């Protein structure tokens, strides 16, 4: 499974978010940006994204997943650093 396939899986469940995925082997990084993350704890954000690829995590297609989820405001502030 390549990074684009992972991004598509996440986008299906979170179509209102901007999604980027990268991989190194079967270790993936997903960056998600969207208003839906407003007021969510970091753990809740991760749970939401993990749920979109739970089957792939369970069967080992995705061995490790790092998630970075931001609101547009958080993302903009991070880019300004």
C-alpha positions as CSV (number, residue, x, y, z in Angstrom):
1,X,0.0,0.0,0.0
2,X,1.4,3.4,-1.0
3,X,1.0,6.7,0.7
4,X,-1.6,7.9,-1.8
5,X,-3.8,4.8,-1.0
6,X,-3.6,5.7,2.7
7,X,-4.5,9.3,2.0
8,X,-7.5,8.1,0.0
9,X,-8.8,5.9,2.8
10,X,-8.6,8.8,5.2
11,X,-10.2,11.2,2.8
12,X,-13.2,8.9,2.3
13,X,-14.1,9.3,6.0
14,X,-12.9,12.9,6.3
15,X,-13.8,14.5,3.0
16,X,-13.8,18.0,4.6
17,X,-10.1,17.8,5.5
18,X,-6.9,18.3,3.6
19,X,-5.0,15.0,3.9
20,X,-1.4,14.3,3.1
21,X,0.3,10.9,3.7
22,X,3.9,9.8,3.4
23,X,5.5,6.4,3.9
24,X,8.7,4.6,4.5
25,X,7.9,0.9,3.9
26,X,4.8,0.1,5.9
27,X,5.3,3.0,8.3
28,X,3.1,6.0,7.5
29,X,2.7,9.6,8.5
30,X,-0.7,11.2,8.0
31,X,-1.1,15.0,8.2
32,X,-4.8,16.1,8.4
33,X,-6.0,19.7,8.5
34,X,-9.6,20.6,9.0
35,X,-12.1,22.6,10.9
36,X,-13.6,19.4,12.3
37,X,-10.7,19.2,14.7
38,X,-11.7,22.4,16.5
39,X,-12.1,21.7,20.2
40,X,-10.8,18.1,20.0
41,X,-8.1,16.8,22.2
42,X,-5.0,15.4,20.5
43,X,-6.1,11.9,21.5
44,X,-9.6,12.3,20.0
45,X,-8.0,13.6,16.7
46,X,-5.8,10.5,16.6
47,X,-8.7,8.2,17.3
48,X,-10.7,9.7,14.5
49,X,-8.0,9.1,12.0
50,X,-7.0,5.7,13.3
51,X,-10.6,4.6,12.8
52,X,-10.3,5.3,9.0
53,X,-7.5,2.8,8.6
54,X,-8.3,0.3,11.4
55,X,-8.6,-2.7,9.0
56,X,-5.2,-2.0,7.5
57,X,-3.7,-1.7,11.0
58,X,-5.3,-4.9,12.1
59,X,-4.1,-6.9,9.1
60,X,-0.6,-5.5,9.2
61,X,-0.7,-3.6,5.9
62,X,0.0,-0.5,8.0
63,X,2.6,-1.4,10.6
64,X,3.0,2.0,12.2
65,X,1.0,5.2,11.8
66,X,2.0,8.7,13.0
67,X,-0.8,11.2,13.0
68,X,-0.6,15.0,13.0
69,X,-4.0,16.7,13.0
70,X,-4.6,20.4,13.0
71,X,-7.3,23.0,12.6
72,X,-6.5,25.5,9.8
73,X,-5.5,28.0,12.5
74,X,-3.2,25.6,14.2
75,X,-1.6,24.7,10.9
76,X,-1.1,28.3,9.9
77,X,0.5,29.1,13.2
78,X,2.8,26.1,12.8
79,X,3.9,27.2,9.3
80,X,4.8,30.6,10.7
81,X,7.3,29.3,13.1
